[in-house]
Amino acid sequence: MNTVLDSNKITGKYILVTALAVLFSWILHEFAHWTAGNLLDYNMGMSLNKSFPLNGVFKSDKDYQLV
């Protein structure tokens, strides 16, 4: 009778899978910024929370927006 409610419990496995999915998407997101900069001929660096040109500046606002 309570099978629907029982299947909606938050378990350790659910938390682990969700945390891994968030971590993977976060890394993929930052890597996409890094890749865009490299495609625009910037020598890019990447830290935990951002990707940036190693010379410190973008050549134009358009490049900044694209990256």
N, C-alpha and C positions, 0 to 999 in steps of 0.2 A: 504494500500500500504506500509506503514512503520511499519507493525506489527512486523517484525523481529527486527528492530532497537529498537522499543519501549520495547520489552521483554528483551533486554540486558542492561537496565538501572541499575545502582547501587543504591539500595534503602537502607533505614535504616534497614529493615528486613534482607537484604542480608549481610550487615555489621555485624549485631548482630549474625546471624547464623555462619558467618565465624569466628568471634571472639570467639564464644563458641566452635567451632570445634577445633580451634588452642589451646585454653586453655585446653580442654579435652585431646587432643593428647599429649600436653606437660606434663600434670600430669600423664597420662598413661605411657609415656616414662620414666619419673623419677621413677615411681612405679615399672617398669620392672627392672631397675637397682637395686632397693632395694630388689626386690624379688629374683633376681639372687644371690645377696650377701647372703641373708638368706638361700637359697638353698645350698650354699657353706659353711654353718655353720659360717657365720660372724654375729656378732651383729651389724646391720646396723642402721645408722641414715639417715635422709633425710631432706634437706632444700629446699628452693624454686628452686634452680638451680643445685643441685647435690645430689647424694646419696654416702655415705661413711661409711667405717667401724668405729665403735665408738672407737676402740683402735688405730686408725690412720694409720694402715699399713695392706697391704695384705700379705698373707703368701708366695705368689709366683707371678711372672709376668704373669703366665697363669691365675691365679684367677683375677688379675687386668684387663686383657684383656677380660675375660668372663663377668665381671661385667660392 
